[in-house]
Amino acid sequence: MKPFLFELGTEELPMRALPELASSLFNGIVDGLKSAGIEIDTTGAKPLYSPRRLTVLLPGVADKQADADQELLGPYVNIALDASGAPTKALEGFAAKNGIAWTDLERTTDNKGERFVYRARKEGASTASLLPGIIEKAIAGMPIPKPMRWGGHSYAFARPVHWIVAMLGDDVIDMEMYGVKSGTISRGHRFMADHDVAVTPSSYISALRDAKVIVDAQEREARVVEEAHRAAGNGVARINPDILQEVVALTEWPSAVVCSFEDEFLKVPQEALIETMETNQKFFPVLDAAGNLTSTFIGTANIVSNDVAQVRAGYERVIRPRFADAKFFFEEDLKQGLDSINDGLANVTYQAKLGSIKDKTARVQTLATELAEVFGVSAQDAARAAVLSKADLQSRMVNEFPELQGITGRYYATAQGDNAEVANALDEIYMPRNAHDDIAPSKLGQLLSVADRLDTVAGGFAAGLRPTGNKDPFALRRHALGLAKTLLNGKHEILLHEWIDRAVTLQPVALPDDLSSYDITQFVYDRMRSYFADRNVTPSHFEAVNAVAHDSLPDFEARLSAMSAFAKLPEAEALAAANKRARNILKKVDEAIPTNVDASLLVEQAEINLANALDQAGKDTDPLLDQRDYVAVLNKLASLRPVVDEFFDNVMVNADDMNVRRNRWALLQKLSDRLGSVAAIEHLLN
């Protein structure tokens, strides 16, 4: 076993693609070695990279493939030898193919008789001879976003390639790629140590560190964080994980630079300033102990400068124009006022078939006002928040910073004197913004979020924008999930189907003929599959509840919890099988099934026992169903197993007497309805 090193040296690689490129190269080489049957040790190994290099460093790789025993079966003796015992052409050809005399072949016996066999030990190929092909295949499989060509060459890579290091132990792996031959020479930091660096697998990381290159991204990340916190002094560096990863991918020797801006800019919503610093410049804002933005920020240089003041001045200079724009937009919007800005929405199209954004807010206002009592909020606040809910889309600030919609509305509503609940709701209406985001914290915010998404989903389907495959032009899946999460986690007991139907009636166009409000309701519930799967809910349990229950999301969750408890009972599988059997029998009935069981037509003792047990089960579980104590319901139903087993063991459902047969159908229907009162338990068998 020898250490292995491969480094591909390039121009600066695209920062967002860098981690994935490094992982792909690492996994490709490791998988290639394993596929070739070469023993490797990956203890502690991980993708290494910096802006100018992609590296695979493995602590141990065998210097050759393992030897392999080879056995090739030849012709049977009765075919291989003629009557005189001389070899036939079949045997001679087999021996010649394997390069030995036929007399040196061995014999073996199988169920068809004795045959000749060639046995040998195949020596494994050297790893050095296999590595060039393994490396080339790994590079060919890398997800390069936009391959570049350089010079007059026909080959392409993410960026021009300048050097290659390929070593197994102290020996160079002889190969050439992109017009560059492999060797032992890497390069140091472009500005602080721009010279050749001789490396070996064992010295690689330390040699580059001496040349001001930290090739381990995790080590660079730790340095960036440490430098930022140190530079923040008494403040708190706000380190956005996404921005941190970009800074790590942009630097080889990160160094924090403390900067500042004029206090007058702090009058601007801090989210706008933070967005500019983080997204546009990859800076770390500094907050005070209360979480408020200060006039200090931290830039991360890829150099330890001899003139930090010049670097600081450059960082401060690049953000000032954007800050000045934000300040101007903010002040101009405040002069106009949110209500005045809101009037302009009448001239902004929401969707061709669904009218203007002003039309949408009117529909949201109707829904929010009607739902206000259910959510326990002021109808007046609900109406006011709904009216202003999209106003900031017309503001100069959101036009410049689209990601601040809602946040801007909150600031402007506060400035013009709206109460805090209304102002906050203008921001919270967009929550949850993604699958992992929390729902709005306030009841008014949750109400607005629900009303807005009810309209969006109903309108999207009405306008013919239903998702198909990977296409979802109106983001209806995301909006439906946000609607469901808000109702579920907010514990709002609304009948979703009724409110979707209400939202549909408010649309300026009707649903297509092949769609109904129920289809949209089912679409919303279907979005919860992955949500509950992430919470370790068994898919069959979800399908069992989804088949029967669409009253409210909290009710749906309660039934899921009950199913989880029921599935652990010893009676569960048998009752699930019985319910499936009952439903299969009833599916074949092509006439109306009697609604009541006629006691006078109960002939067999087993069916009498079942009928009595079902009557008692109804008395026991109806109150529990009303109380939504679904666990207790299913525990009660578990006691039916003996009489259900007895019925199916001793009673022929399709009796010759049609009156008896129909009565038994009615009994099975009653059984199926009771067993399915919480969930379609037959799905447990899936």
C-alpha positions in Angstrom: 0.0 0.0 0.0 1.3 3.4 -1.0 -0.2 6.9 -0.6 -1.7 8.3 -3.8 -1.9 11.9 -4.9 -3.6 13.4 -7.9 -3.9 17.2 -8.4 -5.4 19.0 -11.3 -4.1 22.6 -11.4 -6.2 25.2 -13.2 -7.2 28.8 -13.6 -9.7 29.9 -10.9 -12.7 27.4 -11.0 -16.3 28.5 -10.7 -17.0 28.9 -7.0 -20.5 27.4 -6.9 -19.5 24.3 -8.9 -16.2 23.8 -7.0 -17.4 21.5 -4.1 -19.4 19.3 -6.5 -16.5 19.0 -9.0 -14.1 18.0 -6.2 -16.5 15.4 -4.8 -17.2 14.0 -8.3 -13.4 13.6 -9.0 -12.8 12.0 -5.6 -15.7 9.5 -5.9 -14.8 8.8 -9.5 -11.2 7.8 -8.7 -12.2 5.8 -5.6 -14.9 4.0 -7.5 -12.6 3.3 -10.4 -9.9 1.8 -8.1 -12.5 -0.4 -6.4 -13.9 -1.5 -9.8 -10.5 -2.5 -10.9 -10.0 -4.7 -7.9 -7.3 -2.5 -6.3 -7.3 -2.5 -2.6 -7.5 1.0 -1.1 -7.5 2.7 2.3 -9.7 5.8 2.4 -9.4 6.4 6.2 -9.7 10.2 6.7 -9.7 10.9 3.0 -12.0 13.5 1.5 -12.2 15.8 -1.5 -9.6 18.5 -1.3 -9.8 21.7 -3.4 -9.1 25.4 -3.7 -9.9 27.9 -6.4 -7.0 26.7 -8.5 -6.9 23.0 -7.9 -8.9 19.8 -7.5 -7.1 17.1 -5.5 -7.5 13.4 -4.5 -5.2 12.3 -1.7 -5.6 8.7 -0.5 -3.5 7.3 2.4 -3.1 3.8 0.9 -3.5 2.2 -2.5 -2.2 -1.2 -3.4 0.6 -1.1 -6.0 -1.1 -3.9 -8.1 -4.3 -5.7 -8.5 -4.7 -8.9 -6.5 -3.7 -12.1 -8.3 -6.7 -14.1 -9.4 -7.2 -17.8 -9.9 -8.5 -18.5 -13.4 -10.5 -21.6 -14.5 -11.7 -22.1 -18.0 -13.7 -25.2 -18.9 -12.9 -27.1 -22.1 -14.5 -29.9 -24.1 -15.7 -33.1 -22.5 -13.4 -36.1 -22.8 -15.7 -37.9 -25.2 -15.4 -35.0 -27.6 -11.8 -34.0 -26.8 -10.3 -37.5 -27.5 -10.9 -39.8 -30.4 -11.2 -43.6 -30.1 -7.5 -44.0 -30.0 -7.0 -41.4 -27.3 -5.6 -38.8 -29.6 -6.6 -35.2 -29.2 -9.3 -33.9 -31.5 -9.3 -30.5 -33.1 -11.6 -29.3 -30.4 -9.1 -30.1 -27.6 -6.1 -28.9 -29.6 -7.8 -25.5 -30.3 -8.7 -25.1 -26.6 -5.1 -25.8 -25.5 -3.7 -23.5 -28.2 -6.1 -20.7 -27.1 -4.7 -20.9 -23.6 -1.0 -21.2 -24.8 -0.2 -24.7 -23.4 0.1 -28.3 -24.6 -3.1 -30.3 -24.3 -1.2 -32.8 -22.1 -0.8 -30.0 -19.5 -4.5 -29.5 -19.1 -6.2 -30.8 -16.0 -9.5 -32.7 -15.8 -12.7 -32.1 -13.8 -16.0 -33.8 -13.5 -19.5 -32.3 -13.5 -23.0 -33.8 -13.8 -22.5 -34.4 -17.5 -19.2 -36.2 -17.2 -15.4 -35.7 -17.3 -14.0 -32.7 -19.2 -10.7 -30.8 -19.7 -10.1 -27.6 -17.7 -7.4 -24.9 -17.9 -6.3 -23.6 -14.5 -3.9 -20.8 -14.0 -3.1 -17.9 -11.6 -3.5 -14.6 -13.3 -1.1 -11.9 -12.0 -2.8 -8.6 -11.3 -1.8 -5.6 -13.3 0.2 -2.8 -11.8 -1.8 0.1 -10.3 0.5 2.5 -12.1 -0.6 1.1 -15.5 -4.3 1.3 -14.6 -4.4 4.8 -13.0 -4.3 6.9 -16.1 -7.4 5.3 -17.5 -9.2 5.5 -14.1 -8.3 9.2 -13.7 -9.4 10.0 -17.2 -12.7 8.2 -16.8 -13.3 10.0 -13.5 -12.7 13.4 -15.1 -14.9 12.6 -18.0 -17.8 11.9 -15.6 -17.5 15.3 -13.8 -20.5 17.6 -13.9 -18.8 20.5 -15.6 -21.3 23.4 -15.9 -19.8 25.2 -18.9 -16.7 23.5 -20.4 -14.1 25.9 -21.8 -11.7 25.6 -24.7 -8.4 27.4 -24.7 -5.6 28.0 -27.2 -6.1 26.1 -30.4 -6.9 22.8 -28.7 -10.0 20.6 -29.2 -10.2 19.5 -25.5 -12.2 21.3 -22.9 -12.5 21.6 -19.1 -14.1 23.9 -16.6 -11.1 26.2 -16.8 -7.7 25.9 -18.5 -5.4 23.3 -17.0 -1.8 24.3 -16.2 -0.3 21.5 -14.2 -0.9 17.9 -13.1 0.5 16.0 -10.2 0.0 12.2 -10.2 2.0 10.1 -7.8 1.8 6.7 -6.2 4.2 6.8 -3.3 7.3 8.6 -4.6 6.8 7.5 -8.2 5.2 9.6 -10.8 2.2 8.2 -12.7 3.1 8.7 -16.3 0.2 10.4 -18.0 -0.8 13.4 -20.1 -4.0 15.3 -20.2 -5.0 18.6 -21.7 -1.6 18.9 -23.2 0.1 18.7 -19.8 2.3 15.9 -18.6 2.1 14.7 -15.0 4.9 15.4 -12.5 5.6 16.3 -8.9 5.3 20.1 -9.2 2.3 22.0 -7.8 1.9 25.8 -7.5 1.7 28.1 -4.5 -0.6 31.0 -3.8 -1.0 33.2 -6.9 0.0 36.4 -5.1 1.8 35.4 -1.9 3.9 32.4 -3.1 3.7 32.3 -6.9 6.3 29.6 -7.5 6.7 25.9 -8.1 6.1 23.7 -5.1 7.6 20.2 -5.1 5.2 17.8 -3.4 4.8 14.1 -2.5 1.7 12.4 -1.2 3.0 12.6 2.4 4.2 16.2 2.2 1.4 17.6 0.0 -0.8 19.4 2.5 2.0 20.9 4.5 4.0 21.9 1.5 1.1 23.8 0.1 0.4 25.4 3.5 3.9 26.7 3.5 3.2 28.1 0.1 0.1 29.9 1.5 -2.5 27.5 0.2 -4.9 25.7 2.5 -6.1 22.9 0.3 -8.5 21.4 2.9 -11.8 23.3 2.5 -12.9 22.4 6.0 -9.7 23.9 7.4 -10.3 27.0 5.2 -13.8 27.3 6.5 -12.7 27.1 10.1 -10.2 29.9 9.4 -12.8 32.1 7.7 -15.1 31.7 10.7 -12.4 32.3 13.2 -11.1 35.3 11.4 -14.6 36.8 11.1 -15.5 36.3 14.7 -12.2 37.8 15.8 -12.6 40.8 13.5 -16.2 41.4 14.8 -14.8 42.4 18.1 -17.7 43.1 20.5 -20.2 42.6 17.7 -21.5 39.3 16.2 -20.5 38.3 12.7 -23.6 37.2 10.8 -22.3 34.1 8.9 -24.8 32.9 6.3 -23.9 29.2 5.5 -24.3 29.7 1.8 -22.2 32.8 1.7 -19.6 31.0 3.9 -19.3 28.2 1.3 -18.8 30.8 -1.5 -16.1 32.6 0.5 -14.3 29.3 1.1 -14.5 28.5 -2.6 -13.0 31.9 -3.5 -10.0 31.8 -1.2 -6.8 29.9 -0.7 -5.5 31.9 2.3 -8.4 33.8 3.7 -7.8 36.9 5.8 -10.5 39.0 7.4 -10.6 42.8 6.8 -12.7 45.0 9.2 -14.7 47.6 7.3 -17.4 50.2 8.0 -20.0 52.4 6.3 -21.8 55.6 7.2 -24.3 55.5 10.0 -26.9 57.3 7.8 -27.4 54.1 5.8 -28.7 52.3 9.0 -32.0 54.2 8.4 -32.6 51.8 5.5 -34.2 48.4 6.2 -31.3 46.3 7.4 -32.4 43.4 5.3 -31.6 45.4 2.1 -28.2 46.3 3.4 -27.5 42.7 4.5 -28.7 41.4 1.1 -26.3 43.7 -0.7 -23.4 42.8 1.5 -23.9 39.0 1.4 -25.2 38.3 -2.0 -23.4 40.9 -4.1 -20.1 41.1 -2.3 -19.8 38.0 -0.1 -19.2 40.2 3.1 -20.2 39.3 6.6 -22.4 41.9 8.3 -21.8 42.6 12.0 -24.8 42.7 14.4 -25.1 44.0 17.9 -26.2 41.8 20.9 -29.9 42.5 20.0 -29.5 41.3 16.4 -29.5 44.8 14.9 -27.2 45.7 12.1 -24.2 47.8 12.9 -22.1 50.0 10.6 -19.3 47.4 10.6 -18.9 44.6 8.2 -16.2 42.1 7.4 -14.6 41.4 4.0 -12.5 38.3 3.4 -9.4 38.8 1.3 -7.5 36.0 -0.4 -4.3 37.6 0.7 -2.6 39.0 3.8 -2.0 42.5 2.5 0.9 44.7 3.4 -1.6 47.6 3.0 -4.8 46.6 4.6 -6.1 50.2 4.4 -6.2 49.9 0.6 -8.1 46.7 0.7 -10.5 48.1 3.3 -11.1 51.2 1.1 -11.9 49.0 -1.9 -14.4 47.0 0.0 -16.1 50.0 1.4 -16.2 51.7 -2.0 -18.0 48.8 -3.8 -20.9 48.8 -1.4 -21.6 52.5 -1.1 -23.4 52.9 -4.5 -25.8 50.1 -3.7 -26.4 51.4 -0.3 -27.1 54.9 -1.7 -29.6 53.4 -4.2 -31.3 51.5 -1.4 -31.5 54.7 0.7 -32.9 56.7 -2.2 -35.6 54.1 -3.0 -36.6 53.7 0.6 -37.0 57.5 1.1 -38.9 57.9 -2.1 -41.3 55.1 -1.3 -41.9 56.5 2.2 -42.8 59.8 0.6 -45.4 58.1 -1.6 -46.9 55.9 1.1 -47.9 52.3 1.0 -51.6 53.0 0.2 -50.7 55.1 -2.8 -48.2 52.5 -4.0 -50.9 49.9 -3.6 -53.2 51.7 -6.1 -50.8 51.0 -8.9 -51.5 47.2 -8.6 -54.6 47.6 -10.7 -52.4 48.1 -13.7 -50.2 45.1 -13.0 -51.3 41.7 -14.5 -51.3 38.8 -12.1 -52.2 36.2 -14.7 -53.9 36.7 -18.1 -57.0 34.8 -17.1 -57.1 35.8 -13.4 -56.8 39.6 -13.7 -54.6 42.1 -12.0 -52.7 41.8 -8.7 -55.3 44.2 -7.4 -58.0 41.6 -8.3 -56.0 38.9 -6.5 -55.8 40.9 -3.3 -59.5 41.5 -3.5 -60.1 37.7 -3.6 -57.6 37.2 -0.7 -59.4 39.9 1.3 -62.7 38.1 0.9 -61.2 34.8 2.0 -59.3 36.3 4.9 -62.3 38.2 6.2 -64.5 35.1 6.0 -61.8 33.0 7.8 -60.9 35.5 10.4 -63.3 34.2 13.1 -62.0 30.6 12.5 -58.5 31.8 13.0 -59.4 33.9 16.0 -58.2 37.2 14.6 -59.8 40.6 14.0 -61.8 40.7 10.7 -60.8 44.3 10.4 -57.1 43.5 10.7 -57.5 40.6 8.3 -59.1 42.9 5.7 -56.5 45.6 6.1 -53.6 43.2 5.9 -55.1 41.5 2.8 -55.6 44.8 1.0 -51.9 45.8 1.6 -50.5 42.3 1.1 -49.0 42.9 -2.3 -48.6 46.6 -2.2 -44.8 46.6 -1.9 -44.5 44.8 -5.3 -45.0 48.2 -6.8 -42.3 49.8 -4.6 -39.0 51.1 -5.9 -37.2 49.1 -3.1 -38.7 45.7 -4.2 -38.1 46.5 -7.8 -34.4 46.8 -7.0 -34.4 44.1 -4.3 -37.0 41.5 -5.3 -36.1 39.2 -2.4 -37.3 41.9 0.0 -41.0 41.6 -0.9 -43.0 41.4 2.3 -40.1 42.7 4.4 -40.4 46.0 2.6 -44.2 46.0 3.1 -43.7 45.5 6.8 -41.4 48.6 7.1 -43.7 50.8 5.1 -46.8 49.7 6.9 -45.1 50.5 10.2 -43.9 53.8 9.0 -47.4 54.9 8.0 -49.0 53.9 11.3 -50.6 50.5 10.7 -50.5 48.3 13.8 -47.7 45.8 14.4 -49.9 42.8 13.7 -50.9 44.1 10.3 -47.4 45.2 9.4 -45.8 41.9 10.4 -48.5 39.9 8.5 -47.4 41.6 5.2 -44.0 39.8 5.7 -45.4 36.6 7.2 -47.9 36.0 4.3 -45.0 34.5 2.3 -44.2 31.9 5.0 -43.3 29.2 4.7 -41.1 30.3 1.8 -39.8 26.8 1.1 -40.2 23.2 2.2 -37.9 23.6 5.2 -39.1 27.1 6.4 -41.4 27.6 9.4 -44.9 28.8 9.1 -45.9 32.3 10.0 -45.5 33.0 13.8 -48.7 35.0 14.2 -52.3 33.9 13.7 -52.9 36.9 11.4 -49.8 35.9 9.3 -51.1 32.3 9.1 -54.5 33.5 8.1 -53.1 35.7 5.3 -50.7 32.8 4.2 -53.7 30.4 4.0 -56.0 32.9 2.2 -53.3 33.8 -0.3 -52.4 30.2 -1.1 -56.0 29.1 -1.4 -56.5 31.7 -4.1 -53.2 30.9 -5.8 -53.9 27.2 -6.0 -57.5 27.5 -7.0 -56.7 30.2 -9.5 -53.8 28.2 -11.0 -56.0 25.2 -11.6 -58.8 27.3 -13.0 -56.4 29.0 -15.4 -55.2 25.6 -16.7 -51.8 25.8 -15.1 -51.9 22.4 -13.3 -48.4 20.9 -12.8 -47.4 18.1 -15.2 -44.2 16.1 -14.7 -41.4 18.4 -13.8 -43.3 21.5 -15.1 -45.0 23.7 -12.5 -45.1 27.2 -14.0 -47.2 28.6 -11.2 -45.3 26.8 -8.4 -48.6 25.2 -7.3 -46.8 22.3 -5.6 -44.9 24.7 -3.4 -48.0 26.8 -2.6 -50.0 23.7 -1.8 -47.4 22.4 0.6 -47.2 25.8 2.3 -51.0 25.9 2.6 -51.0 22.4 4.2 -48.1 23.0 6.5 -49.7 26.2 7.8 -53.1 24.5 8.5 -51.4 21.5 10.1 -48.8 23.2 12.3 -51.1 26.1 13.1 -53.7 23.5 14.3 -56.4 25.2 12.2 -59.5 23.0 12.0 -61.0 24.1 8.7 -62.7 21.9 6.2 -60.2 22.3 3.4 -62.5 21.1 0.6 -65.1 23.7 1.5 -62.6 26.6 1.5 -61.0 25.4 -1.8 -64.4 25.3 -3.2 -65.0 28.8 -1.9 -61.7 30.0 -3.5 -62.8 28.4 -6.8 -66.1 30.3 -6.8 -64.2 33.6 -6.5 -62.1 33.1 -9.6 -63.0 34.9 -12.8 -62.8 31.7 -14.8 -64.3 28.3 -14.0 -62.4 25.1 -13.5 -61.8 22.9 -16.6 -64.6 20.3 -17.1 -62.2 17.5 -16.0 -61.4 19.1 -12.6 -63.3 19.6 -9.4 -62.6 21.2 -6.0 -62.1 17.7 -4.7 -59.2 17.1 -7.2 -57.5 20.3 -5.9 -58.0 19.2 -2.3 -56.5 15.8 -3.1 -53.6 17.7 -4.8 -52.9 19.5 -1.5 -53.0 16.4 0.6 -50.7 14.6 -1.9 -48.1 17.3 -1.2 -47.9 16.0 2.4 -46.5 12.6 1.4 -42.9 13.7 1.5 -43.6 16.0 4.5 -44.7 13.0 6.6 -42.1 10.7 5.1 -39.5 13.0 6.5 -41.1 12.5 9.9 -40.8 8.7 9.6 -44.4 8.0 8.8 -44.7 4.7 6.9 -46.0 5.3 3.3 -48.7 2.6 3.8 -50.0 4.5 6.8 -50.3 7.7 4.8 -52.1 6.0 2.0 -54.5 4.4 4.5 -55.5 7.7 6.0 -55.4 9.6 2.6 -58.0 7.1 1.2 -60.7 8.1 3.7 -60.0 11.4 5.5 -59.9 14.9 4.1 -61.6 16.9 6.8 -58.8 19.0 8.3 -55.0 18.6 8.4 -54.8 18.3 12.2 -57.5 15.5 11.9 -55.4 13.9 9.2 -52.3 13.9 11.5 -54.3 12.5 14.4 -55.4 9.6 12.3 -51.8 9.0 11.1 -50.7 8.8 14.8 -53.5 6.3 15.5 -52.5 4.2 12.5 -48.9 4.0 13.8 -50.2 2.7 17.2 -52.7 0.3 15.6 -50.1 -1.2 13.3 -48.1 -2.5 16.3 -51.1 -4.5 17.6 -51.1 -8.3 17.0 -54.6 -8.0 15.6 -53.7 -5.4 13.0 -52.6 -7.6 10.1 -55.5 -10.0 10.5 -58.1 -7.2 10.6 -56.4 -5.5 7.6 -56.6 -8.7 5.6 -60.3 -9.2 6.7 -61.1 -5.6 5.6 -59.4 -6.2 2.3 -61.3 -9.4 1.8 -64.6 -7.7 2.6 -63.9 -4.8 0.2 -62.9 -7.2 -2.6 -66.2 -9.1 -2.2 -68.2 -5.9 -2.2 -66.5 -4.6 -5.3 -67.9 -7.5 -7.3 -71.5 -6.6 -6.2 -73.2 -5.0 -9.2 -76.4 -4.0 -7.4 -77.4 -1.7 -4.5 -76.4 -3.1 -1.1 -79.0 -2.9 1.6 -78.2 -0.1 4.1 -79.3 -2.1 7.1 -78.7 -5.6 8.3 -82.0 -7.6 8.8 -81.6 -9.7 12.0 -84.2 -12.1 10.9 -82.0 -13.2 7.9 -79.0 -14.0 10.1 -78.8 -17.8 9.9 -75.3 -18.9 11.0 -74.2 -18.4 14.6 -70.9 -16.8 13.3 -72.8 -14.1 11.4 -75.1 -13.5 14.4 -72.0 -13.0 16.6 -70.5 -10.6 14.1 -73.7 -8.6 13.8 -73.9 -8.3 17.6 -70.2 -7.4 17.9 -70.6 -4.7 15.3 -73.6 -3.2 17.0 -71.6 -3.0 20.3 -68.5 -1.7 18.4 -70.7 1.1 17.1 -71.9 2.1 20.5 -68.4 2.0 21.9 -66.6 3.9 19.1 -69.1 6.5 17.9 -68.4 8.7 20.9 -64.7 8.2 20.5 -64.9 9.2 16.8 -66.7 12.4 17.8 -63.9 13.1 20.3 -61.3 12.2 17.6 -59.7 9.7 20.0 -58.7 7.5 17.1 -56.2 5.4 19.1 -59.0 4.3 21.4 -61.2 3.6 18.4 -58.7 1.3 16.7 -58.0 -0.4 20.0 -61.7 -1.1 20.4 -61.9 -2.4 16.9 -59.0 -4.8 17.5 -61.3 -6.8 19.7 -63.4 -7.7 16.7 -60.8 -10.0 15.4 -62.1 -13.3 16.9 -65.7 -12.8 15.5 -64.4 -11.6 12.1 -62.1 -14.7 11.8 -65.0 -16.9 12.9 -67.3 -15.3 10.2 -64.9 -15.8 7.3 -64.1 -19.4 8.5 -67.7 -20.5 8.8 -69.9 -18.4 6.6 -70.3 -18.5 2.8 -71.1 -14.9 1.9 -72.6 -15.6 -1.5 -75.3 -17.9 -0.3 -77.8 -19.5 -2.7 -80.7 -17.6 -1.1 -80.5 -14.1 -2.6 -82.1 -12.5 0.5 -79.5 -14.1 2.8 -76.7 -13.1 0.4 -77.8 -9.5 0.2 -78.1 -9.4 4.0 -74.5 -10.7 4.3 -73.3 -8.1 1.9 -75.0 -5.5 4.2 -73.2 -7.1 7.1 -69.8 -6.9 5.3 -70.5 -3.3 4.4 -71.1 -2.5 8.0 -67.9 -4.3 9.0 -65.9 -2.5 6.3 -67.3 0.9 7.3 -66.5 0.3 10.9 -63.0 -1.0 10.3 -62.4 1.9 7.9 -63.8 4.6 10.2 -60.3 5.9 11.0 -58.3 4.8 8.0 -58.4 2.2 5.2 -56.5 -0.3 7.2 -56.2 -2.8 4.3 -53.3 -0.5 3.2 -51.2 -2.0 6.0 -50.8 -5.1 3.7 -49.0 -3.0 1.0 
